[in-house]
Amino acid sequence: MRNTTWRVIASHGTIEEDRGSEQEEEDTPRPGKQRVLPIIGVPETIRRGLTPYRPLFCRDEGFEHVSRYVTGLMLSPNKTLQGIYNVQVWGEAEKPSRRAMHEAVFEAGWDADGLLPLHRQVVAPAPRGRGREVLSLDWTYTHHERGPKMGGVKKAWDHVERRMAPYQTIVTAVIANRERLDGLEVIVQQPDRHEEEVAYLQETVQESYAQMEAARGRCLELFHHLLHRLGYKKRTEIALEVVQQLEQEGHFPQAHYAFDNGVLTLALTRGIENAGKPWVSEVECSRHIQWQGQWRRVDAVAAELRRDHPESVRLVRVRCRNGDTQQRWAFTKVVRLKRYGRTRLVMVHEHEDLSDAPRFLLTDALHWERGRVLETWSERWASEIFHEFAKQVTGLEAAQVRKEEAVQRHCRLSGVAQSLVQQAPASGATSERFAFAQGESTCGQKCYTIAREAWSALLRLVASLLARGHKCEDILELLLPA
């Protein structure tokens, strides 16, 4: 049921496409490197969307820098701070240094921890009254081939691409219905370096320490190792903390939960149940259920049903989040699962002849019918759309900063930018470029609207300078310094 792909066209407004430039950190572009359209200030749509976040900042200058950074996350093809700074035009005012922008975004004392709690409060009214709300919990990898020293990056086995790669693990929470989705939480999981630290400690151990300074240094190493062990959190623990935070805030009282087996734990399900909400999760085929008085693997039970009782797997029509209706063949029954107790199990096939491997879904809502379980589960894919959109359009994977706090701020601002795109009006519907949309409002059209506002600001600045007698060479130097 992964038929929920958004139609996204990145309207960056580039003069020539700037491929691969996200890795560049030089102040001066290399010969032959493409330049991008200059950005004049903050487009009005983004400025209006960021207005509720102004109380988080102490100074107007810092808020302006962050607003320009968020604009660059949407419009600049190079979404690092260096790339975003290079396309900024500050008019005839004195241009601040790149270091000033870096400090304002990543180091200044604005309330970065309060950004996403305020963001959840801002976006909470949007999905109300527009159908079933589902909170999707998930995680993703953001790859950084040239950033092994970045905060949260560790080279490990990537089971998606099936290779060793340096990446960050990011835990996300997304609220979605059939019309809209918003990222609510973006947390970078700090990697577990327990094995490397233990190997170092074993290699550097000494039988005795004659000098007090050496003994003190050794104690500090041991204390840091213990601190890292106690501070490490699994992604399942992070997901549980996210649920507790969301329920404590209470902005989404009607939302159900959906997640895959990557975050399914007994503690997570108990936490959701204590909040009085139902959940739907995928479960591994190796799980054991109580079937006719015996504990058996769920895939073995499914094989027996296909062989002996195929009539028990019945047709169900599921309305997906994009409005399409799909056919599935499903069997459901309330069973007992080890440690989880009584739950409703749904075995789902995509083919009528039951030749495909089934998907196994689990929910604590014992009274739900199979169609409702499947429709709730279909909203779980909203998190995958959020990951794809944030990586491709708002720069979730483009951070080039080392400190943990800076990485976390970049990811949070990327999540806020994703919601700002959805608030923008759609334009360009009459152009051939968006003919495929057939009158529907797409995120590509909304990005196009923001790009048009950036073009409008650029043209107004050029017209103003020409009216005041500035030469074309001077305007060109202002927009694209030699």
N, C-alpha and C positions, 0 to 999 in steps of 0.2 A: 504493500500500500504506500510505496514511496512516490506517490504522484502529487507531490506538494511543492515542486520546484518553482521558485520565483523566477520570473523573467527579468534579468538584470542586465542593463547595458551601462557600462561605466562611462559617463560623460565628463571626462576629465578636462577637455578643452586643450589638449596638447597641440603644439605646432607640429611636432613629429613624435611618434610613440617612443617613450623612454623605457626600453626593455632592460631589465636587470640592473637598473640604476639604484635599487634600494640598498645595495651594498656599498655604494660610494660614500665616502666621508670627507672628501677633499673640499677645501673652501673654494677652489677654482676648478670648474669642469675641465676635463681632459679635452684635447683637440678632437673635434668630430663628435663630441657628445651632444645629444639633442637637448634643446632647451624647452621649457614648458611655458604655458600661458601665465603671465604674471597675475597674481591675486591681489586685488585692491581692497583691503579691509575685510570685513565679515559680511557675507550676503545677508539680506534682511530676514530671510526664512530662518537661517541659523541663529541670528541675533535674537529673534523673538523666541526661538526654542530654548535658548540658553538663559533667558532672563530669570526663570525661577531658581537658577543655580547661583545667582549673584551673591546671596548671603554667605556662601561658603568661602568667599574671598575677602581678604583684608583691604586690598588696594585695587583701584580701577585699572591700573597698568597691568597688574598680574592677571586680572580677568580678561583684559584685551589680548594678552599673549596666549592664554589658554583658548580663547575663542578663535583666534587665528590658527592655532594648532589643530583644533577640531575641524575647522574649515579645510585645512590641508589634508587631514585624514580622508576627507571625502573627495577633494578635487585634485590633489597632487598625485601623479603616478609614483613618485618616490616619497613614501610615507614615513621616512625617518625624520628626525628633527632637522638634520642638515638639509634634506631635500625640501622640507616644508619651508624652512627659513629662506632658502635660495629663491623661492618664487614669490615671496612677500614684497609688496611695494608699499612704502609708508608715505607716499605723496611727497610734498616738499618739506615735510618735517624731518628732523634728524633721525636717521635710521638706527635703532638700537642694535647692539651686537648680538651675535648668535649665542654668546654665553649668557646674556641677559634673558633671552627667550628660554634657554635650557634651564636656568635657575628658576624662572617663573613657573614653568610647567612641572619640573621634576623635583625641585628642592625647596621651593618656598613653603611657608607655613600655612597655606590654605588647607581647609579641612578635606583632605583627600579621602579619609575614612568615612566621611559623611556624604560623599558624592552618590554612591549607589543607594543608600537608604533614602536619600531625598529623591533620587531618580525613581525609585519604586513608588514613592508617594505621588510623584508627578504623573506617571503613566498608569496608575491604578484605575482611574475612571475610564480609560479608553476602551478596555474590552467589555465593560459591563453592559448588559442588555443586548449583546450581539452573539448569543449562543453559548454553548458549553465552553467553560474556561478550563484549561488543563495546564498545570505546572509540570514542565519537563525537566528532569535532572539528567545531566550527561557530562561527558568529558571529551576533550580533544587534544591532539598534539599540534603544537606550533613549531615548525622546523626552523633552525638557525644554523645553516651549514658553516657560516663564517663567524659565528658568535659563541664559541665554547665557553667564554668567560662571562657571558651574560647571566644575570640573576635567574636562577631556576632552571638553567640548561644543563643537561647531562646526556652524554652519549650512551645510548642503550639500544636494545633491540626494539625496532618499530614493527609491531605485528601487523600493521596495516600495509606498509610498503615492503615488509619482509626484508629488512636490512638493518644494519647498525647505523644510527643517525643521531646527531645532537638535536634535542628538542626539549620543549617545555610541556608539562602536563597541566592543562587548564580545566578546572571544574566550572560548569556553567549551570544556571537556572534560567528557564525561559517560560514566560506566560504566553499562551496562544489560544486563539479561537479561529473560526473559519475566515476571518477578515484581516487579522493582524497578529503579529507576534513581537514581543519585546524582550530583550535580555535583561534579567533582573540581578544577576550576580555573575561575576567573572573573577575567579580566584586562581592564582598561579600556585601550584603545589611545589613546595621546595623538595628537591630530590633527596633520596635516601643515600647518603654516602657512608653508611655504617661499615661496610666491608673495607672500603679504602682507608678509613680512619683506623680501624682495627689492625689492618696490615701495616700501616705506618707505625702505630704504637708498638707492635711486636718487633718490627725491625730496628727501632731506636731504643729499645729497653736496655738498661744497664743494671748490673748487679748492685752497684752502690753509687751514690752521688757525693763526692768529696766536697764540692762547693755548694753553698746554700743557694746561689743564684741558679745553678743547674737544677737543683731539686725544686725550686720555686717554678721554674719554667716547665718542668715535667708535670707538676701538679696542675698548672694552668691548662696544659694540653689535655689532661685527663678530665678536667672540669668542662672544657669546651666539648669534648667528645660526649660526656654525659648530657650536657645541655642540648646538643644536637639530637641525641637519641630521644630525649623527653619531648623535644619540640616537633619531631617529625610526625606528620599526620598522613594517614592513608586517604585516598580519594573518597572512600566510603565514609570515613569520619568527617571529611570536609562536607560531603553531601548532607550528612545528618545535621551538622552545624548550620548549614544553609536553611534546611527545613525549619529548624528551631527558631532561627532569626525571622524567617518569613511569617511563621505562625505567631510569633511574639508581636510583630508589627501589625498583623491583622488586616493588611490592605486587600487581600484576595480571599474573602471568607467562603466563596462558592467554588473555588477552584479545586479540581481533583489532581492527583499526582500520577505521572507516568514516567517510567525509566526502564532501562535494560538491565540485564543481569550483571553488568559491570559495576553497578553501585548497589545492587540488591543485598541487603543484610537484614538480619533479624532486628537489630537496633533501629535501623531506618524505618522499617515497616511498623514497629511498635511506636516510634515517635509520631508517625503520621496518624496511626489509629488513635493515639491518645489525644490528638487534635480534633478527632471526630470526622476525619475525612477518608474517603476510599482511595485506593491506589491500584494501579495495574502495572505489572512488570513481566518481562520475558524471563523464562527460567531455562536452565540448561537441560539438555536431554538426558543427562546422567542422574538427575534428581530422583529420589525414591519417594513413591507415594504408596499409601495403603490401598490395595486393590484386592477385593474379595478375601479379606483377612490376611493378606500377605504383603510384605514390603517389596515392591518391584520398581525397576527403572521405568520412567515415564515413556521412553522411546520403545521399550518392549511392550508396554500396554498399547501404545499407538499401533504398533505392527500387528498385534493380535486383533485389534478392532478392524483394521483394514482387511485382514484375512478372513475373519469369522463373522463380523457384523458390519459390513460397509454401509448398510442402510442407516446405522446410527449417526453417521457423519452427514449432516444435512446442509442444504443450501441456505445461505444467509446473504442478504444484500446489505452492503455497508456504504454509507455515504461518507466520503473522505473530506478532508478539510478544504479542498479546492472546489467542492460541489459535485464532483463526479461520483457516480454510484458504481461500485465494483461487486463482483460475485466472489464469495468465498464458501468453502465447505468446512464446517466446523462441528466438533463434538464437545460438549461441556458437561461437567459433573462436579458436584461438591465432593472433594476428597480430603484426606488427611495427609499433610506434608510434615516430614520430620522437623521438629523444632517450631514450625510455623502454625501448627494446628490445622483447623478446618479452613480450607480456602476453596475458591472456585477455580477449576482448571479448564482451560479452553485449548483444544488442539485444532489448529487451523491449516487447511490445505488450500493451495491456489488453483489446483487442477481438479476437474470433476472426477477423473479416474483415480485420484488419490495416489498418483505415481510420484509426486514430489515429496521431499522431506518436510514434515509438518513443523510449524512453529508452535511453541508451547507458551501460553500466557497464563498468568496467575493474578488473582485479585482477592481482596478480603471482602468485597461486596458480594455476599452469598446470594442475594436476591437479584442480581443483574442477569439479564439474558445475554446470549452470546453476541448479538448485534451491538449492544451498548458497550460491552468490553472491547470489541474491535474498533468501534468509533473512537473510544477514549484512547486506545493504543495508537491509532493513526495520528493523533496530535503529538505523540512523542517525537515524531520526525521533525517537529518545529525546531528542536535544538540543532539538528543537522543543518537545517536551512540557515539558522543563525550563525553557526560556525562558518559555513561557506560564504555567506554574505559578509560577515565581519572580516574574514581573511582577504577576500577579493576586493571589497569596496572601502571598508573603513580601517584597514591596516592593522588588524589584530596580530598578524604574523610579522609585522615590519619593524618592531622595536629594535633599536640598536643602542641600548643602554645597559650598563653593567649592574647597577645597584638594584637590589630587590625592590625597594620602594619605587624607584623610577619605572621598573617593568610593570609593577602593579598599577601605577597611575596611568601608564599608556593603555593597558588593557581595559581599565575602567572607562577612560575617555572614548576608546573605540566602541565599547558597548553603548555609551550614551549617544554617540554619533549614529549608530544603527537606528535608534528610535527617532532621532531628529530627521533622518531621511524619510521615514514613514509619515511624519507630520507635514512634509512639504506637499504643496499642490502638484498635480501632474500636468505637464504641458507637452507639446509636440505630438499630440494625438493625430493631427492631420498630415504629418510628414510621412514619407515613405519609410523612414527608418523604423517607425513604430507601427507599421501596418499589420504586423503579425499579432499585435495585441487585440485587434478587432474591437476597439472601443473600450477595452478594460484599462483600468489604471494600474500601471506597473511601477516597480521601483526604479527601473531605468528611466521612465518619464520623470520621476521625482528627482533623481540625480540630474537629469537634463534641466529641470527647473532651476536647481541651485547653480548649475553651470551658466545658465542664461543670466542669472542675477550677477554672477561674477563678471561675465562679459559686459553687462550693462554698466557696472561700476567702472570697468576699464575704459569703456568708450566715453563715459561722462568725464573722466579725468583727462583723457586725451583732448576732448573738445574744450574743456576749461583751459588747459594749458595753451592750446592753439589760439583761443580767443584772447589770451593775455599776451600774445606775441612770442611765445616760446618757439624756438626752432625745432624742426623735426629731429635733428641730431641730438639736441638736449633731451627731448622726450624719450628718444630711443635709449639714451644713456641712463635715464631714470628707470625705465622699465626693464631693460636688459643691459646691465653694465658690461662694458668691454672687458 
